[in-house]
């Protein structure tokens, strides 16, 4: 409580509170209402939300799939440590809240994280990874944190959980953290996982511990937004295959699995919003077949009442909901 009287906390709380209210009104509230109406069966069937390229974006995961018992977030960014406020000087807390504010407020402006910007903040070591940012989203959502455990791979290639301890050096990827938490008014634990991992083919082999772990997720729905179009390329084909082989549903914008894979395999697809040419940062990823599907006069394209992702300025957004064919998944 004494720290909350410091100017650093007051500035952070005021800025974060104002930005959160604006983001909630513009994005989270309409997203939550939309998801309750348009993702009804998918939300009911989803036990695990798999969110590659999401980094610590727990806010979107909660808004879209609030009943998922397990949320798995992936990013290149390190896991990091929880801030040890008692051990920091007043200047140290000032620097910490300035950096946490930069991370949180940047997300609340765009609706996604930029990896290079995050790495720049992490390099200053006031906030040294995703864990404090996930904690921010948990507490903003009213959740109670019950336990935090480290996840790493032992010499035999098996995953092990250990009690939370401060890391003095970054572990080699992949490694992660598990946060058990309680939703307000509930007594059943939920688990949020964050893995710092490389999911390009060279590191994400089918026999790797991280691939085996994700392939075993229960009743999985995959969600991707602002995914840098990586799943369009063959060097991310193993992750793409895992998503197609193991997901009950896939909810994504056009930066994720190309539309042709769903149509080829007979997935039932619902389109939302509007398709537009990818932003200038990305080349050779336009999808004429997806554009044609959006412009088909016979197609029923549903509205999308919120904006996020790379077109946050122009507010031309799209989402695709794909339900796997009525056959067993792997």
QUIZI-V111339 format. One record per helix or strand. SS is the DSSP state (a for helix, b for strand). FROM is the first residue (numbers start at 1). TO is the last residue. If there is no record, write none. Layout:
[[SS/FROM/TO] [SS/FROM/TO]]
This chain:
[[a/3/5] [a/7/38] [a/40/45] [b/48/51] [a/58/64] [b/70/75] [a/85/87] [a/90/110] [a/115/122] [a/131/140] [b/144/153] [b/159/163] [b/175/182] [b/190/196] [a/209/215] [b/220/224] [a/230/232] [a/234/246] [b/247/252] [a/259/264] [b/268/273] [a/288/295] [b/302/302] [b/318/323]]
